[in-house]
Amino acid sequence: MRFEDLTWMDVERYLEQDDRLMLVLGSTEQHATLSLLTDVKIPLALADAASQQTGVLVAPPLNFGVSPYFLAYPGTLSLRVSTLNAVVEDVVRSAVGYGFRRILVLNGHGGNAPARVHLNDLINQLPGVRLNWYDWWLSHSTEAVAERHNIKPTHANWLEAFPFTIVEEPPSQPKVPPKVPSPIMDAKTARQVYGDGSFGGPYKASKEIMHELFAAALEDILMLLKFGE
């Protein structure tokens, strides 16, 4: 159940019964043969699936994140950290202002990590509000799937290659992980290092593995939506 399908009156009625909200954070950035909005599509699909089972509302996703290292790839649109933090705070404050008290942030992009730190500061100013944060690709559940099948997860490889994120048929052969000279690189250097944009390994996994991965992340989210109840 998304905001886009409701009126303000529907939200008011919802708040009479529930005070939970899912907020999706993503990015618009290169993902090799995958969609530029991969980091939005995956957490939003998880949010929709969780909403179908719980009825918890899903706020409109934030389609832009912090991706300065990919700005040499056309299609990447990046925010400054200060901008992201301000937007996330404003959205949370807006939702809290009219009644939401339990907000789960479903993050799809590693570059958005500073917003989690900022929310740790913001929560001190919001008595009675509970916030949580979930990076689906970093969870123990999804890591366990990768370990079971002995394939390393990373950016723009099999990990993110769901049927709804694949735009162009990916190469059949795995990519040798590039040698990264530094964790801090300008955008031009990053493109030279990463080439097509994948960080290496298999570009694609079986449908069975991807279903297992999605189910593992969804189970995490369903548990988090209980907020310790």
N, C-alpha and C positions, 0 to 999 in steps of 0.2 A: 504494500500500500504506500504509494508515493504522494508527496505534496501536489504534484502536477495533476493528479486525478481528483483532487478535493477542493472544496471551497473553504474560506476561513471559518465558516460555521461548522463544517465537518471537523476541522481541527479542534475547535472549541468543545464539541461533543466528545471527541476522542479523549481530550484531557480530563473529562469528567470521570473517565474509567482507567486511564493509563497515563503515566508521566515519562515514558521512555521514548527515545528518539535515536535513530541511527544516522550518522553524518559521514558521508563518503568523501575522502580526500584522495585526489589523484594527480595526474600531470598530463601534459601534452608534450610528448618527446619521442625521439626516435626509438624504435624497437625492432630494428632490422626488418624482417619480412612481416612483422606483426603490426597491428594498428597503432597509430600515433597516440591513441587514447587507451592503450592496453591497461595502463595503471588506473584508469577510471572503470573500464568495462568489467574487470575482474572483481573488485570489491563491490561494485554496484550489483553484479549478478549474485554475489553472495548475500548482499543485503536484501535483495528481492526474494531470494530463496528463504532466508530467515524470516522475513516479513510474512510470507505465505504460511509459515508454520506457527507464528506467534502473534501476528496482527500488529507488530510494532511498526510505527511510521518510519519512512525513509525520507530524509530531507534531500533537496536537490544536490547533486554532487558538485564539488569544486573541481573543475576540469583542469586547473592550472596549478603547478607546483614549482618547486625550486630545482631547476635543471640547467644551471649556467654552463656546466661542462659539456653539454650537448648542443650548444647554440650554433655550432658550425654545421649541424645537420638541419637542412631546411624542414620546416614543419614543427620544430621545437619552439615552444613559447614558455618562457621562464619568468617566475616571479622572484623578487628579492626576498630574503628571509624576513625582513621587517614587514614587507607587504603581506606575506603569507600569515605571519603571526597576528597581524592586525585584522585580517579578514576572518581568520578562524575565531579570534576572540569576539569580534562583532557578531558573528553568526551565533556563537554559543550564548552570548549575552542576550541577543534577540530572543532566542528560544526559551531561555530561562526566564526572561521578563514576563512572559504570559503563561508560564506554568510547567514547562518541562523541567524535571529534576534529575533524571537519569539519562545521560547521553553517552552513547558508545560511538567512538570515532573509528571507522573502518578505513585504514590508510592503505593505499596501493602503491606508494612511491617512497623509496628510501630517502630521497632528498628532502622530504617533508618532516624529518625527525625533529628539527628545531621547534616545530609547533607543539610537539609533545612536551618538550621542556617548558615551553611558554605556558601550556595548560597547567603544569604543575605549580606555576606561580599564580595563575589566575584562580585556581580552585580555592586559594586562601581568601579570595575576595567574594566567594559565592557560598555562603553558609547554607547548608541543607541540600546542596547540589552534589551529585556523584558523577564523575567523569571516568571513562575508561578508554583505552586505546588498543587497537589490534593491528599488527603488521602480519598479514596472513602468511607471507612467504618466509617469515622468521620464526613461526611458531614451532613448538616441539612436534606437533602433530604432522605438519607438512614436511618437516625435516625427516621424520620417521618414514614417510612414504618414499622420499628420495633414497634413504639408506636401505630400505627394503629392496629397492630395485637397482641399487648401486649406480645411480646417476646423479651427478653433481648439479644442484640448482644454481642458476645465476641469471643475470640480466639478459633478456631477449633470447633465451634458449628454450628448451622444452618446458621449463617451469611455467612459462607464461603463454604457451602455445595451445590455448583452448580453441575449440571450433569457432567461438565467437570473437576471437582476437586475431586469427590468421587472415591476412589480407592477400598475401601472395604465397604460393606454394614454397615452403622453405627447402633449402638444400637437403639432400638425402644423407650426405656424409657429415659427421661431426666436425666442428671447427676446432682447430688447435687454439687453446687459450693464448691470447697475445701476451707478450712481455710488457708489463706496465711499469714505467720508469719511476712513477711517483703517484701517491694517492691524490695529489693536488696537481692538476694540469689545466692549462688554458684550453679553450674549446677546439682550437685548430690542432693542437697536439693530440687531444683526445680522439679526434676523428682519424688522425694518422695511425694511432695505436689500435683503435677498435675496428677500423675499416667499415664493414657493413653494419656495425653496431652491436652485434652479439658479443658477449663476453666469453664465448667458447662452449664446447661440449655439444651434445646432440641438439638439433634444432626442434625436434619433435619427439613425443612419446606416444605410446598406444592410447587408444580411447579409454581402455580399462584403467590405465595408470592415471590419466587426467580425471576420470570420474572419481577414482579413489582420493586423489589430491583435493578435489573440490569438496567431496563429502567430509574429509578430515577438517578442512577449514570451516565448513558450515557447522560442524558439531562444536567446534570451539566457540563460534559466535553464539550459538544457541545457549551455551553454558554462560557466556559472559552477559547475555541479556537478562539473566536471572539476578545479576548484581548482588550475588551473595545471599540471596533469599533462601 
